[in-house]
Amino acid sequence: MKLDSDEVRAIAMEGRLSLTDAELQGAVRYINNFLEMVDRFKELDLKDVEPFAFAESVECPLREDVVGVFRDRDEILAARPATGPFFSVPRIMEE
């Protein structure tokens, strides 16, 4: 399955995206390369492959969701640093 420029332009318009001609041509190439890659899966014999296990079906190490009382807005805002109107949060990813 391949898409032409008009089809990609129509899809972009549905997503409220405006593309220059150069961006449109790049998008056409990118989408068609992706679709070609997906089509290659049709060549595989997958009859003996187990179905995918979704994250919800395995035991999750995260905490249980517990309904609780939301803290007072003023108390939360008072806890922010005095250096500005923003909250500091710990870094969770490497740079």
Summary of the structure (lengths in Angstrom):
residues: 95
radius of gyration: 24.1
end to end distance: 39.0
largest distance: 61.6
contacts: 120
relative contact order: 0.08
helix: 44%
strand: 0%
